[in-house]
């Protein structure tokens, strides 16, 4: 079985996949969840992002927000609370039916404006947000033996799961000095998602926040083990074939591939930068100052993790896109834009 099919089943198979079982995924301790995303870490994340969403709603003359992969509903609650009546409708697109009830409970105060959809409509308008959604899209694995490339899949060997390779014409998108034994990823499903979104979004903007690199950093020879990672009980490992369905499987995002695919499909790139630059540009520091003045030290400490260079600030990046409107000076990229590195 190709690895992308295996990963899709492990994460989303009804009733068995990691995101389809309805168990606690998001949390801050091993007893409350497997990993913590920025909105669960700090409400200031959503408050800062709301400033960018508000500007984009005005720039695109729209009044709807679309969130892909809404997780626990924390980010939706933060955006709806900050944006108020500026958002007429908040549409959640999430493949994980198991998380929907958690989202409904959290978003009950906004129930009149929130809806859940199982698939994109043929046409949509508004501002799209996706926090840690691209990393959860299935990837294909490639392995280099020093002479040729193979596609790495999953097979059953003596009753157990094991990796198996087959010859392929697939290659990484860059010509680098790959060393023998290199295993890495390509992202056709994430790229297909961007093409579909570009086809359906008639007028609007999109902001994707995730951990990843441009392709020149993604495919460095030193990163010969790839970026595939699993998460469970606040711990990480690199074996997706163990405890299938009980832990998350992710890969870092190749932002160059995503941006180029989006551009070819009709998007304009508004900007690309680190999460730290983006949140500071969006007004995070005054929010932190206000938290400090009211003595909310946990909020101050959490905000430091959002922008700390050795925490989430540098590893996480933000890509901004627009379609159907004149490109505008996006607030989040007003300083530290790295579009030239894509």
C-alpha positions, 0 to 999 in steps of 0.5 A: 500500500502506498504510504499516503493511502496508509496515512489517510487510513491511519488518520481518518478511517471511520471509527478507527482512524486517529482523528475519527474516534472522538478521543481527546487529541488536543491538550496540555498534558499526557492525561488531557491530550496528545499535543497542544496547538497554538490556540489551545496554548494561548487565546492571544493567538486567535486575538492577534490572528483576528486582526489579520482576518478582519483586514482581509474581510474588509479587503475582499468585501466578504463576511464569511470565514472558512476554517479547515481542520478546526481541531477542538474549536478553540481558534474558531471561538477566539476568532468569533469572539474577537470579530463579533458581527463582522463575521456573518457566518463561520464555516468549518470544514473538517474530515474528522467527524469524531471532533465535531461534537467537541467543536459544537460544545465549544462553539455553542455561544456562536451557534447561530453563525457556525455551520459544519460542511463535509465538502467544499461547495462549488463556489465560495467567498471569504477568508480561509484559515488553516492552523496545522492542517496542511501537515496532517495531509497524507504524504508520499515517501521516497527512499534513495539507495544512493543510485536510484529512488524508490517509493516507500509503502507499507506491506504485511510481512509475517503478520506485522507491518513493515516498509516496502519499496518499489521502483518509481519515477517520482523524485523530490522537487529539487536537485540536491546532493542526497546521500544514500539512505535518504528518506523524504516526503513529497506532498501531492495531496496538499498540492491538490488541495490548493488547486481545488481551493483556488478553483472554488474560491471566487473572491477571498484570502487564505492564511495557512499556519504550520511547521515547515520550510521552503524547499531549499531547506526541506531537502537539505542533505543533512535532513536525510531522515525526512520530517515524518513524525508521530505524536502521542501523550505529549511525546514524539516518535518516528514510527508510523507503523506502531500503534496505528490509529492511536497516534497522530502522523504528520510531516512538515510542509514544503511551503515552496511547493504549496505557494507555487502550486497556489500561484499556478492555480490562480492565487496571488501570494500575499506573503510568507514569514515566520509565526513570530513576525506574523503575530507581532505584525498582527498586534500580539505585543500590545495584547501581551502588555495588556495581559501583563498589566492585569497580572495574567502571567500564564497568558504572558508565558504562553505568548512567549512560546508562540514567538520564541525562536526556540519554541514555535516562533521560527519553526512555524511559518505563515503563508498568505494568499488572495484570489479574485481581488487586487493584492493588498498589503497584508497586515501579517507580512508588513515586516519580515516577509520572506516570500523571496525565499520560497 
